[in-house]
Amino acid sequence: MAISRNNLLAAGLIAPLFVVVVASFIVPLLVTLYTAIGNPEVRQTLPLTTGALRDWNGEGLPPEAAFAAVIAELAQAQEGQAIGQLSRRLNFEQTGLRTLLLKTARAKETLAAPYRESLVALDTRWGDTELWQLLKRNTGTLTPLFLLRSLDLTLTPAGSVAQAPKEDAVFLPLFARTFVISFWVTVLCVVIGYPVAYTLSTLSQRAANIGMALVLVPFWTSILVRTTAWFILLQREGPVNALLRGLSIVDEPVTMIFTRFAVYVAMVHVLLPFVVLPLYSVMKGLDPVYLRAAASLGAPPWQRFLRVYLPMTMPGVAAGGLMVFMLSVGFYITPALVGGPNDQMVSYFIAFFTNQTINWGMAAALACLLLLMTGILVGVARLVVPGFRLGSVSP
Amino acid sequence: MHDPIVTFEQVTKSYDGRTRVVEALDLRLARGEFLTMLGPSGSGKTTTLMMLAGFEDPTSGTITLEGKKLNHVPAHRRGIGMVFQNYALFPHMTVAENLVFPLQMHGVPKAEIEPKVKRALEMVRLPHLRDRKPTQLSGGQQQRVAVARALVYGPKLVLMDEPLGALDKQLREELQLEIKHLHEELGVTIVYVTHDQSEALTMSDRIAVFHHGRVQQLATPAELYERPANAFVASFIGENNRFNGTLAARDGTACRVRLSGGEEVAAAIEADLAVGAPVVLSVRPERVAIGAHVSADNCFAAELLEVIYLGDHCKLRLRVAGSEAFIAKVPAGDPATIAPRGTPLTVAWPAQACRAIPPLD
């Protein structure tokens, strides 16, 4: 009785958190996954056409009923404004389809039976088998197109997978760039953060508190503010260039803003606390007796570091590095503000598809692939990096 | 003692410049001996060990190892093995890797490493655990590995800082004997720190009793027990009954002490004390004879207050010469152990079993 009441109480206490996790994490994740492969536009806007195309075998031209249905439904869609979504969706599939659909919808009154002939007369593209194949393919509930496009692949009208045209093949290099930038940001953060954390861990409590505050104050400052600060500092006429010229290191101002360099500087600065904090806590918890033991066994200082201190602080490196890497992969504001066009990361394109072209399918597909690739990379890191497996180092 | 392996000369250690944790320490260690530093916590024994290991620097004075001055020689160049209280096995290495580490650090050729590791593991009877991680071992196994690790590269001197402190009593006693036997087999010099007097008595060739940063007495276990140099040593090593009194008469090593209640006791004395000086009398409980017809140099009327049963023997708490905490040890079958509380008895002990020693300042 008491146990079940305790269980009930425990369930009640975690219920709000559970609801928050479901509502803010699991549901959006599933919605995003569905958006990446969902294909509702043709089915919803052109239900009769969908029905008429069901029995068409994809050869020659579809039956007259399909031509009649497509004219009627396009006109209806134009009145209901649904034509926008549909034409955007199909235009993404094949450029130029937006104009064709709008033109057809407007021309409803001028068209008469037999619709097959009058439609082809309106625009010869309606007599193209590939256009009808494309329409028929998109009557399905799901489509792999967004995921394929995100991987620089595309679907031929016949439905097979092919390389995307060169001008559209930007996403694999984008993913590569995202992971390369994240990798180097992680490496830089660990290399810079490790000695900082070590120094903090050796200071007296008082000095460590001050040092910690110096690490934490930027951490508590908004990313936007910190990134904007770098924007000002790295400008052509900014303080950094003024200093470099004042010291006669350079004659002409160096271009720093809108470069990869600026992205690295600002991202490392923003993310450094995420590696310092876990490292500091691991180092603080490391019993100095291990280093004494190593010394008594004949290990000089650098061997004590390499063979004992470093491996025993690896969990901190792994935790901090993982956190920095994960956050870097999703970075948006910093590269957008201080980076050039060739320094943008996946998140920039997710925002671009969400806000600019209203192509949520692509945005969702990019997000899903980013999540998947990050998951795979972290999984591989767990197998390769020793610190990940060395979960608990308890003195 | 000529050719000592380690010497401390006037070694003083102070952290704050005022309180001296170790004060003017002079100590010489014989080659191959098992020396225990015994004392309560804060007595300076661990600090002394740390100075020898190279983890603390003496504030003044000189430590030598094999005739060479150790001041400013870093710990890793001293070639002194060490066993720590919490084992300090490297958790990210297997047992075998822990043993390989010191061999690599001392530049032992690759071909010789494996046989040495094997021998060391056999020495502590753990060859089957070589591929385990330390966290997978019991406390006793971990400490055996730690001992093997400290010995594997063949140091002439091994320091042990309360190595058995974290183990339960039975395991502790087992490992005490194991370490003692290893010491005998290998002939290595061991400096052992403990606050457990029975551990010190069991294992040591000599014991240095520390108190307030000074060595109170440096002697063999038997001598320490039988002839404690002062009241601290007498009370720290083994049980004893103590009486405060003044030296009433002295003739060489024999003396008479007058207790505060006026009784006179015949005792042995070695300390350099004059008649009239305050002294402490120490009588070991097992040297006290008890019964109606005992006689010895010192005989006192006693009243039985309590019988404490301890299996193989009993302790009797008695009122003797004004003290209510006088303890006598008797065999379990002694008639006095079944006597009712309040029974009048006679206690007696010879003058040699009763030592007059200087009180603790």
Chai-1 contact restraints between the chains, C-beta under 6 A:
chainA,res_idxA,chainB,res_idxB,connection_type,confidence,min_distance_angstrom,max_distance_angstrom,comment,restraint_id
A,V289,B,F84,contact,1.0,0.0,6.0,A-B,restraint_1
A,V289,B,A88,contact,1.0,0.0,6.0,A-B,restraint_2
A,Y290,B,A88,contact,1.0,0.0,6.0,A-B,restraint_3
A,R292,B,F55,contact,1.0,0.0,6.0,A-B,restraint_4
A,A293,B,A88,contact,1.0,0.0,6.0,A-B,restraint_5
A,A295,B,A75,contact,1.0,0.0,6.0,A-B,restraint_6
A,A295,B,H76,contact,1.0,0.0,6.0,A-B,restraint_7
A,S296,B,A75,contact,1.0,0.0,6.0,A-B,restraint_8
A,S296,B,M82,contact,1.0,0.0,6.0,A-B,restraint_9
A,L297,B,F101,contact,1.0,0.0,6.0,A-B,restraint_10
A,L297,B,P102,contact,1.0,0.0,6.0,A-B,restraint_11
A,L297,B,M105,contact,1.0,0.0,6.0,A-B,restraint_12
A,G298,B,H76,contact,1.0,0.0,6.0,A-B,restraint_13
A,G298,B,P102,contact,1.0,0.0,6.0,A-B,restraint_14
A,G298,B,M105,contact,1.0,0.0,6.0,A-B,restraint_15
A,G298,B,H106,contact,1.0,0.0,6.0,A-B,restraint_16
A,A299,B,H76,contact,1.0,0.0,6.0,A-B,restraint_17
A,A299,B,M105,contact,1.0,0.0,6.0,A-B,restraint_18
A,P300,B,H76,contact,1.0,0.0,6.0,A-B,restraint_19
A,P311,B,H92,contact,1.0,0.0,6.0,A-B,restraint_20
A,L390,B,H92,contact,1.0,0.0,6.0,A-B,restraint_21
A,V393,B,P91,contact,1.0,0.0,6.0,A-B,restraint_22
